[in-house]
Amino acid sequence: MSEYHRHLQCDQMVNEITVPAYMKYVMGFAIVRLDTQTEYVFNTGDSEVGMSILTGSCDVMADGQTFVNVGSRRNVFDGLPTGVYVPRNSDVKLVGSDATVALCKSHAARKSEAKLITPDEVKVTSVGKDNWQREVRIVIGPDGASENLILGETLNPAGNWSGTPPHRHESVNPPEESRHEELYYFKTEKPQGWGIQRFYSPERSINELIYLHEGTVTFMPWGYHQIVAAPGYNLYYLFFLSGVGKELIGCEDPDHCWIRDES
């Protein structure tokens, strides 16, 4: 298995990925499965946490606030997400009603306030064109409550590419590029669905193709990245970024950015 991806089984209540040591800003990722009236309690410690309710609904008690009946989707392909932002040093309790929740933990130096992000507050855009068009949903964006964390979803249509042109965000070099690490969590509309991610960094002699299927998690501490869904299989991925601030600037691979100017 590549050091840049893992597989998440989701066979217990809390399924957590060990984040590789080369990740300095992305601090953790977990999927929590809650049956009716199941409780999960934790403290955010020195990380801020972005939650996305993948399926079902739950009550969220966070930093003295209570958000009731959060979430409404049957699956990630059915409607828009609901999110919750929780600052560092906060006590959190989730009380489930057949819910699946993604927890994204990011480096943070200051404490702000917990916030609910409802589906009508999610920013939805169609990005790209032709066979590299996809739908992007921003749950916690640059203007959100977080200090460093950006959270969203991409729906990648069958046979289409995303992350096109291939791009990176590994250096503090505004206005050309920002420094942000990224994590993807993939789900497929059909059990046998699949896709491929290309991850490469000429400076580091990295050039990998990663097989994507239900539960794949990929890490991008640096390098260019791009994704394609197999014909006939819609692909979903949650994206989670953390880095230096929240102004995300992707630097496109100069060998391939010509595609953006084609009619």
N, C-alpha and C positions, 0 to 999 in steps of 0.2 A: 504493500500500500504506500502511495505517495505520502511524503511528510506534509503535503499541503491539503489533504482531505481526510475525513473520517466518515464513519457510518453510524447514525444514531438509531438504535433499535426501537426506542419508545415502548419498552415492554414492562415498565414499572411506573410508579407514580412520578418520580423525579428522574429524568434522564439527562445527565449533564455531560457535556464535552469538555475534556481537558484541553485548554487553550495552549498551543505550543509556546515555548519560551521566547521565540523570536517576536511574538506579538507583545507590544509594549503599551498599547492603548485599549485594545479590545481585551477585557478582563475575564469574560466568562459568557457561556451560552448554555441554556437548559430548556427542555420541554417538560412542562408539568401537566399531568393528566389527573383531572379531578372528577370522581364520581359524585353522585348526589350526596350533598352534605359532607364531602371530604374536605378537610382543612389542610392547608400548607402554610407554615409560618416561617419567616426568615427576617434577617436584618440586612440591609444593603451594605453596611460597613462603609468602606472608603470608595465604593463605586456608586454611580448613578445607574438606574435600571429603567430600560424601556421594555414595556410589555406589549405584546400583540396577542389578542384573543383569536386564536386560529379557528376554533370551532366551539359551539355551545355558548354557555353564559356562566358567569360567576359573580360573586360579590367581592369587592376589593377594599380592604381597610389598609390605608397607607398614610403614615405620617400624620395621624390624627383625623384624616378624612375618610369618608365611607362612600364608595361608588357601588350602587346596587344594580344587579341584573345587567352586568356589563357583557356585551357580545351578543350576536344574533345569527351567526352563520352556521349552516349545516356542514360546510367544508370550505376550503380556501378559494375554490372556484365559484362559490355562490355568494356574491355580494361583497361589500366593502368591509374592511377590518375595523375593530374598535381597539384603541390603544390606551395605555396608562403610563404616565411618566412618574417615577419615584426618585427623589433626590437621595444623596448619600446620607448615611447615619439615620436611616428610617426603619421603623418596625413595619412589617407587612404581613397581612393575613389574607389568604385566598380561600373562599368557601365555594365549593364547586357545585355545579348542576350539569354534570356530563360535559365538562369543558376541557379544552386543550389550550395551554397558554405558553407562548414563547417568552423567555426571560433573557434580555440582552444586557450585559453588564459592561459599563464603560468607565475608564479613568475619569475622576472628577475631583476638583480641588475645593469647590464651594458647594454650599447647600442652598437650594431654592425651595419650591413648593411642589407638592404632588399635583398632577393634572390629568383629567380624563380627556381623551380625544375621541369624539364620537364619529360614526361613519360619515356624517355630513360635513365634518371638518377635515376629512382626509382629502388631500389634493391629488386629483386623478388627471394624468396627461397621457396622450398618445405620442410616443417617441419613435423617431426613425421613419422609414418609408419602405415600400416594396416588401421584399422578404426579410427585412430587418426592422419591421415595425413591431412594437410591443406596447403594452399598457403598464404604466408606472404609477404606483400609489404611494404618496408620501404621508406617513403617519406622524413622525417627528422630524421636522425639517430644520433648515437654518434659522427660521424665525420661531421655532418651538421653545419649550420650557427648559430644555437640557442645556448643559454647558458644552459638551463635546459630542454627544451621541446623535446620530442620524439613523432613522429607522423607516423602512418601507417595504413594499412588495413589487414584484414584477410578474405579470402574466405573459408568458412567452408562447405565442401561438405555434401549433404544430408546424414543423418545417422551417420556422423562422429563427433568425439570429437576434441576440440582444448584446448590449455592450459594444455596439458597432458605431463607429470604427473602434477597434481595440484601443484601450486607454489605460493609463496608470495614474496614481496620485500618491507619490512616494517622497516628494521633496517640498519643503517650504520655499516656494519660488513664485509668489503672486506677481502679476496676474496670470502666469502661465500654468501653474500647478500648485496643488495643496498637498499636505502630508496627512493622509488618512489610511488607516488599516481597514480591511473589510472582511466580513464573514457572510457567506451565503448558506441558507438552509433550503433544500429542495424537496418538493412534493410533486407527485404525478397524478393526473386525472384518472388514468387507468393503472391498475397494479403493475402491469408489465411495461409501463411507459419509461422512457429514458431520453437522455441527451448527452451532450459532450461539452466540456469547458476546456478551452485552451488557455493556459497560463504560461507566460514566458517572460524572461528577463535576459536579454543578450549580455548585459554587463555581469550577470551572475551565472551564465551558462545554464540557464533553466529554460526548458522547452517541453512542456508536459501537456498531454491530453488526459483529462479526468472523466471517467465514466460516471454519469449522473443518473441516479435512480431515487426511489422513495427513501428519504432519510439521509441523503448525502449532505455533508457539511464541508464546505471548502474555505480555506484561509488565504487571504491575499495581503501579506504584509508589505508587498511591493510588486512591481512587475505589471505587464499588460495582461488584460483578461477579456474574454469574449465567450459567449455561450450559444449553442444551437440545440433546438429541440428536434427529436426524430420525427419524420413524417407520420402524421396520424396521432401524435401524442402531445397534447398541451402540457406545458411545464410551468410550474410555479416556483418562485424562490423569494424568500424573505431576505432582504439585505440589511445589514447592520454595519455602520461605520463609526469609527472613533479616531480622533487624531488631534491636530492642533487647531482648535476652534471649529466652527461649523461652516465656513465658506468652502464648499467642495468644488475644486477645480480639477477636472480631468485633463491630462495631457495625452493627446492622441498620437498613436504610432505614425510617424511621418511617412512610412512606406504605404500606409493604408488609408490615410485621411482623405485622399482624393475622392473616395466614394461619396462623401458628404456633398460634394460640389456637382455630382452627376445629376442630370435632369431625369 
